Amino acid sequence: MKKIYVAGHNGMVGSAIARQLGRRTDCTVITRSRSELDLTNQAAVLEFFSKEGIDEVYLAAAKVGGIVANNTYPADFIYENIMIEANIINAAHRHDVQRLLFLGSSCIYPKLAEQPMAESALLTGRLEPTNEPYAIAKIAGIKLCESYNRQYGRDYRSVMPTNLYGPNDNFHPDNSHVIPALLLRFHEAKLNHSDEVLAWGTGSPLREFLHVDDMADASVFVMDLDRELYCNNTEPMLSHINVGTGVDCTIKQLTETVAKVVGFEGEIRWDTTKPDGAPRKLMQVERLNKLGWRFSISLESGLRDTYQWFLDHQESFRK
C-alpha cells in the first residue's frame, strides 16, 4: 500500500486533498501538523522522510495571505515559501520519492498576461507588484520540480489553480479573499437586518472561481496520469499545468449569487470610487481538459456548500 504525504493538510487545499485520498483503499495518508514538523527546518524534514518511507508527496503547504499581508511581510512570504518547497522537494529526491505534486498559484503569471492565461505565459512579463515575492517563490517551486526532472529523471509535477474557495477557507474579516469576505459581509448584514450592503468598484471585472474539492480531484487526477501523457511528448518535461473552470463571471454576478445563497434580501450598492483591479483574470485550461478532467461543482452549488461549512464552524472563528 502506498504511503502518501500531504504537506499542508490543515489548509484549505491540503485538507481537501487529504479527504480525497482518504476515500481510496490503495494508500495510507501521512500528515504532520506545523507543531509536529517545521517545514522550514531542513534537518527536521530530512529526518521525517528518512523515517516514513514515503512513496508520493502532495506539496500543498505554503505561507499565504491577502494583499495587506503580502505588502507588510514580503520577506516572510518569499523566505518561508522557498524554504518549504526546497526542503520538501530535496528531501523527496534524496529519499528516492519518484512522484511529487507541487501546488502553485495563478499569481505566477505576468500582471498583463494575455487572457485567458496559458501555461506558456510564465516568465514573459512583470509580475503584480503587491504579491511579487510570493509569486517568485511559487515560480521557484515550479523550477525546482522541472530541474529535478531534468537532472535526475524524477516525476515531479506542478498544478496552478485559479481562485479557490470552499471548506476551511479563511473567513478573517480583515485579510480574507473575495468569496469568504462576501459570505461574511452578507451573513452579518442578514443577522443585523441591514437594508443594504456596500460593495467596492463597479462590479464589472471578470473572475474565475474553483471549488476546492474540484481542485483536490484535479490534483489527484494529474498525479495519477501516465508520465508519457503528462509530458505531452515534450523535452524537458512540462512541469506545470493550469487548473480552473475556464469560465468566469463578473464580480456583480458573484456578489448577487452570494446574497442569494445567504438569503440577504436588501439592496446591493456599488461604491464606484473604489478600484476595480484587473479587468479580467481567467486561466487557460485547454491542456487539462484535453487530458480528460473538467470541473463538476457549479459556482452556486459550491457557494452553498461553503456557506454551510461557515455556519457549522462560525463559533471557532470567534475564539
N, C-alpha and C positions, 0 to 999 in steps of 0.2 A: 504494500500500500504506500502511495506517495506521501511524503511529508512536505506540505506547502506552507511556507512562511508568509504571512500577510503583515507587512510593516505598516503601521498606522491604523491598526484595526479599530481604534476608538474614534477615528474621524468619520466624516460622512461617507466618503468613498470607500475607505478601508473596511468599515463595518458592513457596507453593502456587499463588498466582495466576499468577506468572511461569511455572511449569511448565504450567499450564492453557493460557495464552495461547501458549506456545511450541509447542504442538501444532497451532496454526492456521497457515494459509498466506496469510491476508489481512492480516497485521500484522507489524510488527517491534517487539520488546520493548526498551525503553530502560531501563537501570538505572544507578545510581550508588551506590557504597559510601559509608559515612559519612566515610571519609578523603578521598574524591574530592569530596564535596559536603556542606557543613554546612547542613542544612535549617533551622537556627535563624538563619542569616545571610541577611537579606532580599536584599541586593545580589547575593550568590552565586546564590541561587535565581532571581532575575530574569535574571541573565546566562545561566544554564543554559537557561531557557525561550526566551530570545531566540535562542540558537544552534541549538536542537534541532528546532524546527518540529513540536512535539508536537500530536497530534490528540486523544488521550484520556489521562486520568490515573486510576490506581487509587491512592488515598492510604491506604496501609497502614502508613506509618511512624509510630512512636509510642515514647515512653518508657514502658515497662511494668515492673511488679514486683508482688510479693506484698504481704500486709498489713504486714509489717515494713518493707519499703522505702517503702511509701506513708505509713506513720506517721512514718518517720525523715526522709524528704526531700519533704515536701509542696510546698515552694516549687519545687523542681526539677521535680516532676511537673506542676504547673499551668503553670509558665512554659514549659518546653520543649515541651509538647504544644500549647499555644496558639500558640507561635511557629511550630512546624512547620506546623500547619493553616493559620494566617493567611498565611504566606509562600507556600505552595503554591497555595492557593485563589486568592489575589490575583494571583499570577504567572500562573496559568492564565487568569484573566479578562483580564488586561492583554495577554496574547499570544493572545487570541481562541481559547482552547480551549473548545469549547462543551460537551463532555461530561466529567464527572468523577464518580468514586465514592469517597465517604468511608466508612471503616470505623470504627465506634464500638465500643460495649461495652454489655452489659446493665446495667452499674452506673449507667447514666444514669437508671434508674427509681427511684422512691422506695423507701426501705427497707421500708415496709409496704404496697407496692403490691398490689392485688388480684391473685390468681393465677388463671390464667396472666396474665402481664404484657402488656397490649396497647400498641400504639403511642400510643394516646391517654392513657396514664398519665404521659407525660412532663410534668414540672413540676407535678405535682399533689400533691406532698408532700416531706418532708425526705429527704435522701439518707443512705446509710450513712456515718457519720462517718469510718470508717477510710480510705475512698478518695474522700472528697468532692472534694478538689482535682482528682484525675484525672477524676472523673465530670463536674465542671463544665467542664473543658477539652474533654471529648468532646461535651457539650451545646453548647458554643461552636462546635465544628466543624459540628454539625447546623445551627445557626442561621446560620452563615456561608453554608453551601450554600443554605439557604432564602432568605437575604437577597439573594444574588447572583441567584437565580432570580427573585425578586420585582422587584428594581430593574433588572436588566439582561437578563432573559429567558434566563438561562443554563439548562442542563440538568444541574445538579449534584445528585446523589442520595446517600443515606446508607443503609447497612445496619448493623443492630445484631445482632451474633452472640451466641448463648448461650455457655456454657463450651466452649472449643475445646481440642482435643488432636491430636497426630499428629507426623509427622516434623518435626524442627527445634524441638521443644518444649524448654523449659528443664528440665534434669534436675539443677540445682544442689541439693545436699542441704539447704540452709537456706531457699531462697526460691522453690522450685518450687510449682506448683499441684497439686491433689489427684491427678490421674492420673499424671503423671510421678513424683510423690513416692511413690505406692503401688507403681508399677512398680519403682522403685529399691529401695524397702524390701523387697519380696518377692524381688527378684533377689538382694540381698545375703544375705537370710535363707536362700535356697536354696543359695548358694555356701558359706555358713558352717554348713550342715546344722543350722540352728536348729529347735527343736521348736515354736516359736510366734512369732507376730508380734502386737504390741500395737497396736490401733487406737483412735483417740480417739472419745469420745462413745458414743452408744447405737447408732449406725448407722441410725437411723430417718429423718433428714432426706432429702428428695427433691431430686434434682438432675438437670439435663438436660445432655447432652454431645453435641457435634457434631464429627465428624472434619474436620480442616482441609481435606482435599480436597473434601469436600462444601461447605464454606464457600467455597472458591475457585470451585466450579461455580456456586453460588448467586450469587456476586458478578458473574461474567460474565453469568449469566442476567439479573440485574437491570439491569446496564449495557446489555444488548442489547435490552431491552424497548422497544417503541414509546413515545414520550413520552406520548401520549394514554392508553395503557394504564396506564403507571406513575402518571400524575397522578390516575387514577381519577375524572376529571371533577370535581376539586375545585379551589378557588382560595382562597388561594395553593396552589401545588404542594406536595403532601405530600412532605416531604423525607427521611423515614426509614422503613425497613421492617425488621421483625424477621426474623432468620434462625435457625432451630433445627429440631429434630426434632418438637417438640410432644409428645414422650414423655419421661418422667422415670423414674428408678429410685432406690431407697434407696441410701444410702452403703454399707449392708451388702451389698446385691446387687452394687454396683460392686466392693467390696473382694473379695468371693468370686470374681467374674469375673476380676479381676486375678490373684488367686492361681492360678486355673485356667490362665490364659494363660501365666503364668511357670513353672508346674509346681511350685509350693510345696505340699507335702502335709502340713504341720504344722497346728497349731491357730491360729485367729484369736481373740484375747481382746480384749474391749472395756473400755476404761477409762472408765467412766460418770461419773467425777468431772470429766472434761474436757467443755468446752462443745460443743453440737451446732451452734450457729449457727441461721440462719433455718430454720424447718421445711420450707419449700418455695421453690424458685426455678425457675419454668418460663415460657418465652416463649409468647405467643400468636402463632401463625404462620399463622392462617387467611388473612390477606391474601396472603401469598406462595404458599400452597397454591392459592388460587383463581386466581392468575396463572399457575399451571402448574408450579411447582417443588416437589419433595419430596426429602428426603434419601434416600440409597441405601446408605450404609455402616452396617451394624449395629454396636452397641457392641462386641460380642465380636470381630468381624472387624477393626474399627478398632483395638482394643487389641492384637491380634496383629500388625498392621501396624506399630504404634508401637513395640512391644517389639522387633520385628525390627530396626527402624531404630536403636533404642538399642543393641542388640547389635553392629550393624555400625559404630557410631560411638563406643562407650564409651571407647575409648582416648583420643579427643580431649578427653573430659571431665576426664581426669586431668592434662592439660598445663597 
